[in-house]
């Protein structure tokens, strides 16, 4: 392998007019838009190159991640971070990551992380750290990175309950239980096309929707270990793997699944003792843990199943009951080996074997296609073993949208399957999957309609539902696929077509209604002049494009929110389980509630000081660059989640939405890929790679992928760095 690597390095040097080397060090080639291509002789070298490159672009973000996971945010970012510090201090003291390390990751995974740490620290030692983080940036350790891996695995589980976990206190405490605030979680679109739906081999469109302003951004990279690994795509900050990407013959993406990876248990407390609970009539004491972090000392409680959790509504800790949270991803560090196994798979059958062998994907569906034109969908991930019969027998009536089981009975705990990699989970054979030659897709609904021609049923309800209304975004995605045969340019065009399904099906009726009624009554009976809003909707293009033709788009978005409130008959044609792809549809503009919502929307815009014909450019910006797209509930595929209706002082940034986009075609001659990392490789506003791809995105242009050594060497912006 060392000889092969040396030959490849020589070739790279000759083709790029850079001095060739004859050793097996690690080389980082950066192509246009700052995308690093790391070539190394082993996993440690690959990790070192990636860690160094990531530090060049995002040294301060990694420093912030480490501070957060070390329970030190309050020290550097203010006392309002005390809950975060208490949460991570408790987690760190539990030793869960260290125990998982003792039994888990492979040598390759450990070497990759070890190299990543070395590369980051090498950069830190050689370069001046920006003043913005100089006070808290420090050399990182392997445990820092493994803690980040664990954080990513728990992103849709315990991580979302930090305040509720560290504020849970027995009745009579002066600490107030916090409210659970609804937030945009990870979302995504994924389409995998087989040979019957393309003009060639398989194709994959990956389109994750994540927050833009936090540390869970994507970083694009390409890693090659000759004869062992050759993978290109993007991974979340601080984790040295490709989450969404392709190799020579397989492309894959993920979408956030509907699986409940956590469950709650409702405890029956011992009368007169709110820190003791009954199981099968026998008393047990909770485990008390004193935790100090962020200048706060607090006694927190847990049982062997997990920590006590409390909010100010359904999950209150009373004299008679309390709730415990159990997370199936607790201790899940196998995600690194899982994604390495995916990256090494060369076909859909090999991918399926890798998913079943590790079963460590934390909260995502998988969609993939290969060069033979075989497409795959699967929800083979971490799933708590809660059967439908157990739910029926043990469910409690707690209105929270989560699985809540009876904690007073020992027979209401998780079961297990013989083929489960980890006890307490469903085995791969019980989870939904589908192989097709035409297409599969997922837009964050359940597995049911991965392909409407072959509906998936029979899976446990904790995985998702069947026979229920699909989101407007799912219905649009299925309509986009239709019976088309896609080329790579056609797939790119579909991604940025910015169709708005509800506008296509309902705008004309609403415009006709408001043109016939220039004044409409609001909820209070007051007549509201709606002529300006009506004119804006009539002139609007009906898409999520920016520019002058976007005037009216934001009004439509806001109107739908108010029109969709309970009591209004929004849809002309209601949901029909026999026609789930095309229903519900049409806006029922004759409904008095819908008409009142139109008038109320005009009033809300006036109160916020926002014109009813405000263009999207004025609201959807990234560092001054207009960002096209619209919200999923409108029936938009290219999601940009700027909320409506407006409010005074509303910011103009992008809180959440399309982040990394990958369209890849798998052919017998190798992969052809186009991509965009919309917010760029660097979170540093001073970096040239902070807005360069946003400007491309604004013009609906793509970055053409470079995968072979010859393609990389011919890049006009090539820069080479050797780490000896």
C-alpha positions in Angstrom: 0.0 0.0 0.0 2.9 2.4 0.8 4.3 1.8 -2.7 1.0 2.5 -4.3 0.5 5.6 -2.3 3.9 6.9 -3.2 3.1 6.3 -6.9 -0.1 8.2 -6.6 1.6 11.0 -4.8 4.2 11.1 -7.7 1.4 11.2 -10.2 -0.4 14.0 -8.3 2.8 16.0 -8.2 3.5 15.6 -11.9 -0.1 16.4 -13.0 -0.3 19.4 -10.7 3.2 20.8 -11.3 3.8 20.4 -7.6 6.9 18.8 -6.3 6.4 15.0 -6.0 7.2 13.1 -2.8 8.4 9.6 -2.5 7.3 8.9 1.0 3.8 7.9 2.4 2.9 11.0 4.2 -0.5 12.5 4.1 -1.4 15.1 1.3 -4.3 17.5 1.3 -5.3 18.8 -2.1 -7.8 21.6 -2.0 -9.9 22.2 -5.1 -12.3 25.1 -5.9 -14.4 26.3 -3.0 -11.9 25.0 -0.5 -12.9 21.3 -0.8 -10.2 19.1 0.7 -9.2 15.8 -0.9 -7.1 13.9 1.6 -4.8 11.1 0.4 -3.1 8.9 3.0 -1.6 5.5 3.6 -3.8 4.5 6.5 -6.7 5.6 8.7 -4.6 7.6 11.1 -3.1 9.5 8.2 -6.5 10.1 6.7 -7.8 11.4 10.0 -4.8 13.7 10.4 -5.3 15.2 7.0 -9.0 15.8 7.6 -8.4 17.2 11.1 -5.9 19.6 9.8 -8.1 20.8 6.9 -11.1 21.2 9.2 -9.1 23.3 11.6 -7.9 25.5 8.8 -11.6 26.3 8.1 -13.3 26.0 11.4 -10.8 26.0 14.3 -13.1 28.2 16.4 -16.2 26.1 15.9 -14.3 23.0 17.0 -13.0 24.9 20.0 -16.6 25.8 20.9 -17.7 22.2 20.5 -15.0 21.0 22.9 -15.9 23.7 25.5 -19.5 22.7 25.3 -18.9 19.0 25.7 -16.4 19.7 28.6 -19.3 21.4 30.4 -17.5 24.8 30.3 -19.8 27.0 28.2 -20.8 29.2 31.2 -17.2 30.2 31.7 -16.8 31.5 28.2 -20.3 32.2 26.9 -22.3 33.3 29.9 -24.3 32.0 32.8 -27.3 31.3 30.5 -25.4 28.2 29.5 -25.6 26.6 33.0 -28.2 24.0 31.9 -25.9 22.8 29.1 -23.0 22.6 31.5 -25.0 20.6 34.1 -26.2 18.2 31.3 -22.7 17.5 30.0 -21.0 17.4 33.4 -23.5 14.7 34.5 -23.0 12.8 31.2 -19.2 13.0 31.5 -19.2 11.9 35.1 -21.3 8.9 34.2 -18.4 7.5 32.1 -20.8 6.3 29.4 -18.4 7.3 26.6 -15.4 5.7 28.3 -17.3 2.5 28.8 -18.5 2.4 25.2 -14.9 2.9 24.1 -13.7 0.0 26.1 -16.0 -2.4 24.2 -16.7 -0.8 20.9 -15.0 0.9 18.1 -12.6 -0.9 15.7 -9.0 -0.2 15.3 -9.7 1.7 12.0 -12.2 3.9 13.8 -9.9 4.6 16.7 -7.0 5.4 14.3 -9.2 7.7 12.3 -10.1 9.7 15.5 -6.5 9.6 16.8 -5.3 11.1 13.5 -8.1 13.7 13.5 -7.0 14.9 16.9 -3.4 15.0 15.8 -4.2 17.0 12.7 -6.3 19.5 14.5 -3.6 20.0 17.2 -0.9 20.2 14.6 -2.7 23.1 13.0 -3.3 24.7 16.4 0.4 24.5 17.2 1.5 26.1 13.9 -1.0 28.8 13.2 -2.3 31.8 15.0 -5.8 31.2 16.4 -8.3 34.0 15.6 -8.9 36.4 18.4 -12.6 35.4 18.6 -11.7 32.1 20.2 -8.0 32.5 21.3 -9.1 32.6 25.0 -10.7 29.1 25.0 -9.1 27.2 22.0 -6.9 24.4 23.3 -5.5 21.2 22.0 -8.2 18.5 21.8 -8.1 14.9 22.9 -9.5 11.7 21.6 -12.2 11.7 24.3 -13.3 15.1 23.1 -14.0 13.7 19.6 -15.7 10.6 20.9 -17.9 12.8 23.0 -18.8 14.7 19.9 -19.6 11.4 18.1 -21.9 10.5 21.1 -23.5 13.9 20.9 -24.3 13.4 17.2 -25.8 10.0 17.9 -28.1 11.5 20.6 -29.1 14.6 18.6 -32.8 13.7 18.3 -33.0 12.0 21.7 -31.6 13.1 25.1 -29.8 16.1 23.5 -33.2 17.8 22.9 -34.2 17.5 26.6 -31.2 19.1 28.3 -33.1 21.7 30.3 -35.8 19.2 31.2 -33.3 16.7 32.5 -31.2 19.0 34.7 -34.3 20.9 36.1 -36.2 17.8 37.2 -36.8 18.1 40.9 -39.1 16.6 43.5 -42.3 18.5 44.4 -41.7 21.6 46.5 -38.4 22.6 44.8 -37.8 26.3 44.1 -36.5 25.3 40.6 -39.2 25.8 38.0 -39.6 23.1 35.4 -38.9 24.5 31.9 -41.3 24.5 29.0 -40.5 22.4 26.0 -40.2 24.8 23.0 -40.9 23.4 19.6 -37.9 23.8 17.3 -37.0 22.8 13.8 -35.1 19.5 14.1 -33.0 17.8 11.4 -35.0 17.3 8.3 -34.1 16.1 4.8 -35.1 14.9 1.3 -33.7 11.8 -0.2 -34.3 10.3 -3.6 -32.7 7.2 -5.0 -33.3 6.3 -8.6 -32.8 3.0 -10.3 -32.1 2.3 -13.9 -35.9 2.4 -14.8 -36.0 6.1 -13.7 -32.8 7.3 -15.2 -31.1 7.7 -18.6 -28.1 5.6 -17.3 -27.2 3.9 -14.0 -28.3 4.7 -10.5 -28.7 8.2 -9.1 -29.0 9.7 -5.7 -30.2 13.2 -4.6 -29.3 14.1 -1.0 -30.7 17.2 0.6 -30.4 17.5 4.4 -32.1 20.4 6.2 -30.2 21.4 9.4 -29.8 24.5 11.4 -27.4 27.0 9.9 -26.3 29.0 13.0 -25.2 26.2 15.4 -22.3 23.7 15.4 -24.3 21.0 13.5 -23.2 22.2 10.1 -21.8 20.0 7.3 -18.2 19.9 6.1 -17.5 18.6 2.6 -14.4 16.4 2.0 -13.0 13.5 0.1 -10.8 10.8 1.7 -8.7 8.2 -0.1 -6.7 5.4 1.4 -5.6 3.4 -1.7 -7.0 0.0 -1.8 -9.1 0.6 1.3 -11.3 3.6 1.2 -12.3 6.2 -1.4 -15.3 8.3 -0.3 -16.5 11.8 -1.0 -19.3 13.8 0.5 -20.1 15.7 3.7 -20.1 15.0 7.4 -21.2 16.9 10.4 -18.6 19.2 12.1 -16.2 17.6 14.5 -16.8 14.0 13.3 -14.2 12.6 10.9 -16.6 10.6 8.6 -18.7 11.1 5.5 -22.4 11.0 6.5 -23.8 11.6 3.0 -21.8 10.8 -0.1 -20.5 8.3 -2.6 -17.6 6.1 -3.6 -16.7 4.6 -7.0 -20.0 2.7 -7.5 -22.4 3.5 -4.6 -24.1 6.7 -3.6 -26.2 7.2 -0.5 -28.0 9.8 1.6 -30.0 9.9 4.8 -33.2 11.5 6.0 -34.3 12.0 9.6 -36.7 9.2 10.4 -39.9 9.1 12.3 -38.5 6.4 14.7 -38.9 7.2 18.4 -35.3 6.5 19.6 -36.3 7.4 23.2 -39.2 6.3 25.4 -40.5 7.6 28.7 -41.6 5.5 31.6 -44.2 6.9 34.0 -43.2 6.0 37.5 -45.7 5.4 40.3 -44.2 7.0 43.4 -44.2 5.7 47.0 -46.8 7.7 49.0 -45.0 10.3 51.0 -41.6 9.7 49.3 -41.4 11.4 45.9 -37.8 10.0 45.3 -38.9 6.4 45.6 -41.0 4.4 43.1 -42.8 1.1 42.8 -42.2 -1.7 40.4 -44.5 -4.7 40.7 -45.5 -3.3 44.0 -42.0 -3.2 45.5 -40.3 0.1 46.4 -37.0 1.3 44.9 -35.1 4.4 45.7 -34.0 6.7 42.9 -30.3 7.3 42.5 -29.3 10.8 43.6 -26.4 12.5 41.8 -24.9 15.8 42.9 -23.7 17.7 39.9 -21.7 21.0 39.9 -21.2 23.0 36.7 -21.5 26.5 35.5 -21.4 27.8 39.1 -24.5 25.7 40.0 -24.8 22.7 42.2 -27.9 20.6 41.8 -29.0 17.1 43.0 -30.4 15.2 40.1 -32.2 11.9 40.0 -32.2 8.7 37.9 -33.2 5.1 37.9 -31.3 2.2 36.2 -33.3 2.9 33.0 -32.4 6.6 32.8 -32.7 10.1 34.3 -35.8 11.7 35.6 -37.2 14.3 33.2 -39.7 17.1 33.8 -41.4 19.9 32.0 -44.1 22.4 33.0 -47.0 20.6 31.2 -47.4 16.9 30.7 -44.2 15.7 32.4 -44.6 17.2 35.8 -43.0 15.5 38.9 -45.8 15.3 41.4 -46.3 13.5 44.7 -47.7 10.5 42.9 -45.8 10.2 39.6 -42.6 11.1 37.7 -41.1 10.3 34.3 -37.8 8.7 33.3 -36.2 9.0 29.9 -34.5 6.0 28.2 -32.4 6.7 25.1 -31.6 3.8 22.8 -28.5 5.8 21.5 -26.9 6.1 24.9 -23.4 4.8 24.4 -23.6 4.6 20.7 -20.1 5.1 19.4 -20.5 2.4 16.7 -21.8 5.1 14.3 -18.2 5.7 13.1 -17.7 2.1 12.1 -21.2 2.1 10.6 -20.4 5.0 8.3 -17.0 3.6 7.4 -18.7 0.3 6.5 -21.2 2.2 4.3 -18.4 4.1 2.6 -16.6 0.8 1.8 -19.7 -0.9 0.4 -19.6 -1.1 -3.4 -23.2 -2.1 -4.1 -26.7 -2.1 -2.6 -26.3 -5.7 -1.4 -23.1 -4.8 0.4 -24.7 -1.7 1.8 -27.6 -3.8 3.2 -25.1 -6.2 4.8 -23.2 -3.3 6.4 -26.4 -1.9 7.9 -27.4 -5.2 9.3 -23.9 -6.0 10.6 -23.6 -2.8 12.6 -27.1 -1.5 13.0 -25.8 1.7 14.5 -27.3 4.5 12.4 -28.8 6.7 15.2 -31.9 8.4 13.8 -31.9 8.2 10.0 -33.4 6.4 7.0 -31.0 5.3 4.2 -31.5 5.8 0.5 -29.0 4.5 -2.0 -28.3 3.5 -5.5 -25.5 1.8 -7.3 -23.9 1.6 -10.7 -26.1 -1.4 -11.6 -29.1 0.8 -11.3 -30.5 -0.8 -8.1 -32.2 1.6 -5.7 -32.6 1.0 -2.0 -34.6 2.4 0.9 -34.2 1.2 4.5 -34.9 2.3 8.1 -32.4 -0.1 9.6 -31.2 1.9 12.5 -31.3 2.0 16.3 -34.9 1.3 17.3 -36.1 0.5 20.9 -37.7 -2.9 21.1 -41.3 -1.7 21.8 -43.7 -3.9 20.0 -47.3 -2.9 19.2 -48.6 -5.4 21.8 -46.4 -3.9 24.5 -47.6 -0.4 23.6 -51.2 -1.5 23.8 -50.6 -3.2 27.1 -48.3 -0.6 28.7 -49.1 2.8 27.1 -50.2 5.6 29.4 -52.4 8.5 28.4 -49.9 11.3 28.5 -50.5 13.9 25.7 -46.9 14.5 24.6 -46.4 12.8 21.2 -43.8 10.4 22.6 -44.0 6.7 23.6 -44.8 6.7 27.3 -44.9 3.3 29.0 -46.0 2.2 32.5 -42.9 2.3 34.7 -44.7 0.5 37.6 -44.5 -2.9 35.8 -41.4 -4.9 35.0 -43.1 -6.5 32.0 -43.4 -3.0 30.4 -39.7 -2.7 29.6 -38.0 -3.0 26.2 -37.7 -6.5 24.7 -35.0 -7.6 22.2 -34.7 -9.7 19.0 -32.3 -12.6 18.3 -30.7 -10.7 15.4 -30.4 -7.4 17.2 -26.7 -6.2 17.3 -27.4 -4.6 20.7 -29.9 -6.0 23.3 -33.0 -3.9 23.7 -33.4 -3.1 20.0 -35.4 -4.5 17.1 -33.3 -6.6 14.8 -32.7 -5.6 11.2 -35.2 -8.2 9.9 -38.1 -6.5 11.7 -37.3 -3.1 10.2 -38.6 -1.8 6.8 -36.6 -1.9 3.6 -37.2 -1.9 -0.1 -35.2 -2.6 -3.2 -36.4 -1.3 -6.6 -35.3 -0.7 -10.1 -37.4 2.5 -10.5 -37.2 4.7 -7.4 -37.5 5.2 -3.7 -37.7 8.4 -1.6 -38.3 9.8 1.8 -39.1 13.4 2.9 -39.3 12.7 6.7 -42.6 10.9 6.7 -42.9 7.3 7.7 -41.6 4.4 5.5 -45.1 3.7 4.2 -44.8 5.4 0.7 -41.1 5.0 0.0 -42.5 3.9 -3.3 -46.3 4.3 -3.7 -46.4 1.3 -6.1 -45.1 -1.0 -3.3 -46.3 0.5 0.1 -44.4 -0.7 3.1 -46.5 -2.1 6.0 -46.2 -4.5 8.9 -43.4 -2.6 10.7 -43.7 -1.7 14.4 -45.6 1.5 15.1 -42.7 3.0 17.0 -41.0 3.2 13.5 -43.9 5.2 12.0 -47.5 5.1 10.9 -49.3 3.7 7.9 -52.3 5.0 6.0 -52.1 8.6 7.3 -51.8 11.9 5.5 -48.4 12.7 4.0 -46.8 16.1 4.3 -47.2 18.6 1.4 -43.4 18.2 0.9 -43.7 14.4 0.6 -46.5 14.8 -1.9 -44.5 17.3 -4.0 -41.4 15.0 -3.9 -43.5 12.1 -5.2 -45.0 14.3 -7.9 -41.5 15.5 -8.9 -40.4 11.9 -9.4 -43.6 10.7 -11.2 -42.8 8.5 -14.2 -39.9 10.7 -15.3 -36.5 9.4 -16.5 -33.8 11.6 -15.1 -30.5 12.7 -16.4 -28.1 14.3 -13.9 -28.9 17.9 -15.2 -32.6 17.1 -14.9 -32.2 16.0 -11.3 -30.3 19.2 -10.6 -33.1 21.2 -12.2 -35.7 19.4 -10.2 -33.9 20.2 -6.9 -33.9 24.0 -7.6 -37.2 24.2 -9.4 -38.6 25.7 -6.1 -42.1 24.4 -6.8 -44.7 25.2 -4.2 -47.4 22.6 -4.2 -50.0 24.5 -2.2 -49.6 27.5 -4.4 -50.0 25.3 -7.5 -53.2 23.8 -6.2 -54.8 26.7 -4.4 -53.5 30.1 -5.3 -55.8 30.7 -8.2 -58.9 30.0 -6.0 -57.6 32.4 -3.3 -56.9 35.1 -5.8 -60.3 34.8 -7.3 -61.9 35.0 -3.8 -60.0 38.1 -2.8 -60.6 39.8 -6.2 -64.3 39.3 -5.7 -64.1 40.5 -2.1 -61.8 43.5 -1.8 -62.7 43.8 1.9 -62.9 40.7 4.2 -63.9 40.4 7.8 -61.2 39.6 10.4 -61.8 37.5 13.5 -63.1 40.5 15.4 -65.6 41.3 12.6 -63.6 44.4 11.4 -63.5 44.7 7.6 -60.0 44.7 6.2 -58.9 46.1 2.8 -57.2 43.1 1.2 -56.6 44.6 -2.3 -52.8 45.0 -2.0 -52.3 41.5 -0.7 -54.6 40.1 -3.4 -52.6 41.9 -6.1 -49.3 40.6 -4.7 -50.6 37.0 -4.8 -51.9 37.5 -8.3 -48.5 38.8 -9.6 -46.4 36.2 -7.7 -44.7 33.4 -9.7 -46.0 30.8 -7.3 -42.6 29.4 -6.5 -39.8 29.8 -3.9 -37.6 31.8 -6.3 -36.2 35.1 -5.2 -36.3 38.4 -7.2 -39.2 40.6 -8.1 -41.5 37.7 -9.0 -41.3 36.6 -5.3 -43.5 39.4 -4.1 -46.4 37.6 -2.5 -44.5 34.4 -1.6 -44.1 35.4 2.0 -47.7 36.5 2.3 -48.8 33.1 1.0 -46.6 31.3 3.6 -48.0 33.3 6.4 -51.6 33.0 5.2 -51.3 29.2 5.2 -50.2 29.2 8.8 -53.4 31.1 9.9 -55.7 29.3 7.5 -54.5 25.9 8.7 -55.6 26.5 12.3 -58.2 24.2 13.9 -61.7 24.9 12.9 -61.0 26.1 9.4 -61.8 23.8 6.4 -58.5 24.5 4.5 -58.6 21.8 1.9 -61.1 21.6 -1.0 -60.4 17.8 -1.3 -59.7 16.2 2.1 -57.2 13.4 2.7 -58.2 10.1 1.1 -56.2 7.0 2.2 -57.0 5.5 -1.2 -55.2 8.4 -2.9 -52.5 9.5 -0.4 -50.2 11.0 -3.1 -52.8 13.5 -4.3 -54.8 14.4 -1.2 -55.5 16.6 0.5 -55.4 19.3 -2.2 -56.8 22.6 -3.2 -57.5 25.5 -0.9 -61.1 25.9 0.1 -61.3 29.7 -0.5 -65.1 29.7 0.2 -64.7 28.7 3.8 -65.4 31.7 6.1 -62.5 30.7 8.4 -60.1 30.7 5.5 -61.4 34.1 4.4 -61.0 35.4 8.0 -57.4 34.1 8.0 -56.7 36.1 4.8 -57.9 39.3 6.5 -56.0 38.4 9.7 -52.8 37.9 7.7 -53.1 41.4 6.3 -53.5 42.8 9.8 -50.4 40.9 11.1 -48.3 42.3 8.3 -49.4 45.8 9.1 -48.7 45.3 12.8 -45.2 44.0 12.1 -44.5 46.9 9.6 -43.9 44.4 6.8 -45.3 45.1 3.3 -47.7 42.4 2.0 -45.6 42.3 -1.2 -42.2 42.1 0.5 -39.8 40.0 -1.7 -38.2 36.9 -0.4 -34.8 38.6 -0.9 -35.5 40.9 1.9 -36.2 38.1 4.4 -34.1 35.1 3.2 -30.5 36.3 3.3 -27.1 34.8 4.2 -24.5 37.5 4.7 -26.4 39.6 2.3 -26.8 36.9 -0.3 -30.5 36.2 -1.3 -31.4 32.5 -0.6 -34.2 31.0 -2.7 -36.5 28.3 -1.3 -39.6 28.0 0.9 -41.0 26.1 3.8 -41.9 22.4 3.8 -45.5 22.9 5.0 -46.1 25.0 1.9 -45.3 22.0 -0.2 -41.7 23.0 -1.0 -38.9 20.5 -1.6 -36.0 23.0 -1.4 -36.6 23.9 2.2 -35.6 27.3 3.6 -37.3 27.6 7.0 -37.8 31.4 7.5 -41.1 31.3 9.5 -44.2 33.3 8.9 -46.3 35.2 9.9 -43.9 38.2 10.5 -43.3 39.8 13.8 -41.7 43.1 14.7 -37.9 43.0 14.6 -37.8 39.6 12.9 -34.2 38.7 11.8 -33.4 38.2 8.1 -31.0 35.3 8.5 -31.6 31.6 7.6 -32.4 29.6 10.8 -32.7 26.2 9.1 -33.0 24.5 5.8 -31.2 23.2 2.8 -27.5 22.8 3.8 -25.6 20.3 1.8 -27.0 19.2 -1.6 -25.6 16.2 -3.6 -26.7 14.9 -6.9 -24.7 11.9 -8.0 -24.9 9.5 -11.0 -23.3 6.1 -10.6 -22.0 4.7 -13.9 -19.8 1.9 -15.0 -17.1 4.5 -15.8 -17.3 6.0 -12.3 -19.3 8.6 -10.5 -20.5 12.0 -11.8 -21.4 14.3 -8.9 -22.7 17.9 -8.5 -22.9 19.4 -5.0 -23.5 22.6 -3.1 -22.6 23.3 0.6 -24.9 26.4 0.7 -23.3 28.1 3.7 -19.7 27.2 2.5 -16.9 25.3 4.0 -16.1 27.8 6.8 -18.3 29.3 9.5 -15.7 32.1 9.8 -17.1 35.3 8.1 -13.5 36.3 7.3 -12.9 33.1 5.2 -13.2 33.3 1.4 -15.2 30.0 1.8 -17.9 31.4 4.0 -20.2 32.8 1.2 -18.6 31.6 -2.0 -21.1 28.7 -2.5 -24.0 30.8 -1.3 -23.4 33.0 -4.3 -23.4 30.0 -6.5 -26.6 28.8 -4.9 -28.3 32.2 -5.5 -27.6 31.6 -9.2 -28.7 28.0 -9.1 -25.2 26.9 -10.1 -23.5 23.7 -8.9 -19.9 22.7 -7.9 -18.9 19.8 -10.2 -17.3 17.0 -8.2 -13.8 15.9 -8.7 -13.2 12.3 -7.7 -10.3 10.8 -9.6 -6.7 11.8 -9.2 -6.6 13.2 -12.7 -9.7 15.3 -12.0 -8.3 16.6 -8.8 -4.9 17.4 -10.4 -6.6 19.4 -13.2 -8.6 21.7 -10.9 -7.5 25.3 -11.7 -7.6 26.3 -8.1 -5.6 23.3 -6.8 -3.5 23.9 -3.6 -1.4 21.1 -2.2 -0.1 20.6 1.4 1.9 17.7 2.6 1.8 16.6 6.3 5.0 14.6 6.7 
